[in-house]
Amino acid sequence: MLYKVSLKPDASKNFDVAEARELLESYLAAMLKNGQIFEDSNIAFHNGALNAYVNLQGSQAMLLKHHSQFGLDCLSKIDAFFNSSPHWECLDDVLEEEFDWRTSSSLILATDMFAEGASLRREGDGKGIPLYHLPVSDEVRENIYRWNLSYQAHDRLWIDSGSLEIPAYKEIAEVNSELSEMGREYCRLIEQATNLPTYYFLYRYWGRGQDEEHRKCPGCGGRWRTSEPLDGRSEYWLFPFKCAPCRLVSDAGVEMDDDDHALIGEWTGP
């Protein structure tokens, strides 16, 4: 949801636009890392007020109870500088429904280079769960935010980089890559906090044709084929591959004409 946040300078004080902009940028960065907003913000000084246009993750995401300690510290500096608090104005006619993790039976951590908003989704319908709702520490929220940025950077690399295509693909497709291990650790922490099964999505591009559905779980070597069709699924957030003990889900491969690359991400045990 697009919002405008406005700050009016205290007319009785000397006003430094650069300092004011820096304070607002720091505050919005704190909200970004906490999952209250997503994407970069546009800031402009207009008609005597400092304005920023941001994509808010929910109609109540600006409330104090959702702020991290970093966000509260930034807000106190804003209050002292402007002698007022930010004013939030919704610019969207239709408000999107906000989804709490308590309405879910299981969660999935997944993103890609085109994803907007939450990287944590409800299994089944893919509704996003904003990070600020999670009963985890500020540090964990910020780490998930940074993991999300890293994943999207790797996704862009494997699409566009040429020489780094395969190393980048391995990071998003292999269960024991540094990127996957980080994501799986955050899934564990989310599950610990919410008591909901939390799965990590493993990307799969190269597959094995007719043998694709017989591949083993890359985490334990067990069976993980579900009853969902390999393609043409009615629900995107129901997966043809799912291992409950390993907390992993995945799709079938898209390209089936390269058996060498199909080995990437597959079970390597006995």
C-alpha positions in Angstrom: 0.0 0.0 0.0 1.4 3.4 -1.0 1.6 5.9 1.7 2.9 9.4 2.0 4.8 10.3 5.3 5.2 14.0 6.0 7.2 16.0 8.4 6.7 19.8 8.9 9.8 21.6 10.3 9.5 23.6 13.6 9.2 27.2 12.3 10.9 28.5 15.5 14.1 26.7 14.7 16.8 27.0 12.0 16.1 24.2 9.6 18.8 22.1 7.9 17.3 20.2 5.0 20.2 17.8 4.7 20.0 16.9 8.4 16.3 16.5 8.2 16.5 14.2 5.1 19.2 12.1 6.9 17.0 11.6 9.9 14.0 10.5 7.8 16.2 8.2 5.7 17.5 6.5 8.9 14.0 6.1 10.2 12.7 4.6 7.0 15.7 2.3 6.8 14.9 1.0 10.3 11.3 0.3 9.1 12.6 -1.4 6.0 14.9 -3.8 7.9 12.0 -4.6 10.3 9.6 -5.5 7.5 7.3 -2.6 8.0 7.9 -1.2 4.5 9.5 -2.6 1.4 11.5 -1.2 -1.5 13.4 2.1 -1.4 11.6 5.3 -0.6 11.4 8.6 -2.6 12.0 11.7 -0.5 11.3 15.3 -1.5 11.1 18.7 0.2 8.0 20.4 -1.1 5.8 23.3 0.2 7.8 23.6 3.4 7.5 19.9 4.3 9.7 16.9 4.0 7.7 14.1 2.3 8.5 10.4 1.5 6.5 8.0 -0.6 6.7 4.4 0.7 5.2 1.0 0.2 3.8 0.1 3.6 3.4 -3.6 4.5 0.1 -3.1 6.2 -2.3 -0.4 7.3 -1.0 -0.6 10.8 2.6 -1.1 10.1 3.5 2.4 11.2 2.2 1.9 14.8 4.8 2.2 17.6 4.1 -1.3 18.8 5.6 -2.7 15.6 8.8 -0.6 15.7 12.2 -2.1 16.4 14.3 -0.5 19.0 16.4 1.1 16.2 13.2 2.5 14.7 12.1 3.9 18.0 15.5 5.6 18.5 15.3 7.1 15.0 11.7 8.3 15.7 12.8 10.0 19.0 15.4 12.0 17.1 12.8 13.0 14.5 10.4 14.1 17.3 13.2 16.2 18.8 14.3 17.8 15.5 10.9 18.5 14.1 9.0 19.0 17.4 6.4 16.7 15.8 5.8 13.1 14.7 5.5 11.8 11.1 2.0 12.1 9.5 1.0 9.1 7.5 -1.5 9.4 4.6 -2.7 6.4 2.5 -2.7 7.1 -1.2 -4.3 3.8 -2.3 -8.1 3.6 -2.6 -8.3 -0.1 -1.8 -6.4 -1.4 1.3 -4.9 -4.9 1.0 -5.8 -7.4 3.6 -3.1 -8.0 6.2 -2.2 -11.6 7.2 -1.0 -12.6 10.6 1.1 -15.7 11.1 -1.5 -17.0 13.6 -3.9 -17.6 10.7 -1.5 -20.1 9.1 -0.9 -23.8 9.4 2.6 -23.7 8.0 4.9 -21.1 6.5 7.4 -20.9 3.6 10.5 -18.7 3.3 10.9 -17.9 -0.4 11.8 -15.0 -2.7 13.3 -14.2 -6.1 14.6 -11.2 -8.1 11.0 -10.1 -9.0 9.4 -10.6 -5.5 7.9 -7.6 -3.8 7.0 -7.4 -0.1 7.2 -10.3 2.4 9.5 -13.2 1.8 7.6 -15.3 4.4 4.4 -16.8 3.0 1.5 -19.0 4.0 1.6 -22.4 2.5 -1.3 -23.0 0.2 -2.3 -19.5 -0.8 1.1 -17.6 -0.6 -0.3 -14.7 1.4 2.6 -12.6 2.7 3.4 -12.4 6.4 5.2 -9.1 7.2 8.3 -9.6 9.3 7.2 -7.1 11.9 4.4 -9.5 13.0 6.8 -12.2 13.9 7.6 -12.7 17.6 11.3 -12.8 17.0 14.1 -10.4 17.9 14.9 -7.2 16.0 18.2 -8.8 15.0 16.5 -11.8 13.4 14.1 -9.6 11.4 17.0 -7.6 10.1 19.0 -10.8 9.3 16.0 -12.2 7.3 15.8 -8.9 5.4 19.5 -9.1 4.6 19.1 -12.8 3.5 16.3 -11.7 1.2 18.6 -9.1 -0.4 21.3 -11.6 -0.8 19.0 -14.2 -2.4 17.6 -11.7 -4.9 21.2 -10.6 -5.8 22.2 -14.3 -6.5 19.0 -14.7 -8.5 19.9 -11.7 -10.7 23.5 -13.1 -11.1 22.4 -16.4 -12.3 20.1 -14.8 -14.9 22.3 -12.1 -16.1 26.0 -12.6 -15.2 27.3 -15.1 -17.7 30.5 -16.4 -16.0 28.9 -16.4 -12.5 25.7 -18.1 -13.7 26.5 -21.6 -12.3 28.0 -20.5 -9.0 25.0 -18.2 -8.4 22.6 -21.0 -9.3 24.2 -23.4 -6.9 23.7 -20.9 -4.1 19.9 -20.9 -4.7 19.5 -24.6 -5.7 21.8 -26.5 -3.3 20.6 -27.4 0.1 24.0 -27.0 1.7 25.0 -23.7 0.1 25.8 -20.8 2.4 22.7 -19.0 1.3 20.5 -22.0 1.8 22.0 -22.7 5.2 21.3 -19.1 6.3 17.7 -19.3 5.1 17.1 -22.6 6.8 18.5 -21.3 10.1 16.0 -18.4 9.9 13.2 -20.9 9.2 14.2 -22.8 12.3 14.1 -19.6 14.4 10.7 -18.6 12.9 9.3 -22.1 13.7 10.7 -21.9 17.2 9.0 -18.6 17.8 5.7 -19.3 16.1 5.4 -23.1 16.7 4.4 -23.4 13.0 6.2 -25.7 10.5 8.4 -23.3 8.5 9.8 -24.6 5.1 12.6 -23.4 3.0 12.1 -23.2 -0.8 14.8 -24.7 -2.9 14.9 -23.4 -6.5 15.0 -25.9 -9.4 15.6 -25.0 -13.0 17.2 -28.0 -14.7 15.4 -31.2 -14.3 15.5 -34.9 -15.4 12.4 -35.2 -17.6 10.4 -38.4 -16.7 12.8 -39.2 -13.9 12.2 -35.8 -12.2 9.5 -37.1 -10.0 11.6 -39.9 -8.6 14.5 -37.7 -7.3 15.2 -37.9 -3.6 15.0 -35.2 -1.0 18.4 -33.4 -1.2 18.4 -33.0 2.6 18.0 -36.6 3.7 17.7 -38.8 0.6 14.1 -39.8 1.4 11.0 -39.6 -0.6 9.6 -36.1 -1.0 7.2 -36.3 -4.0 3.7 -35.1 -3.1 0.4 -35.5 -4.9 0.6 -32.1 -6.5 1.2 -32.2 -10.3 4.6 -31.4 -11.6 3.2 -28.6 -13.7 -0.1 -26.8 -14.1 -0.7 -26.6 -10.4 -4.0 -24.9 -9.3 -2.2 -23.4 -6.3 1.3 -21.9 -6.7 2.1 -22.3 -3.0 1.4 -26.0 -2.9 4.5 -27.9 -4.0 5.2 -31.2 -5.9 8.2 -31.8 -3.6 8.0 -31.5 0.1 10.0 -33.1 3.0 8.5 -32.5 6.4 11.6 -33.7 8.4 14.0 -31.5 6.4 11.5 -28.6 6.2 12.2 -28.3 2.4 9.9 -27.6 -0.5 10.7 -27.3 -4.2 9.3 -27.3 -7.8 10.0 -29.5 -10.7 12.7 -28.5 -13.2 11.7 -26.2 -16.1 14.4 -27.3 -18.6 14.8 -31.1 -19.1 17.5 -31.3 -21.7 20.7 -31.0 -19.6 21.4 -33.9 -17.3 24.7 -32.5 -16.1 23.2 -29.3 -14.7 20.2 -31.4 -13.4 22.7 -32.8 -10.9 22.9 -29.4 -9.2 20.8 -29.5 -6.0 20.2 -33.2 -6.0 20.8 -35.7 -3.2 24.5 -36.6 -3.1 24.5 -39.2 -0.4 24.7 -43.0 -0.8 
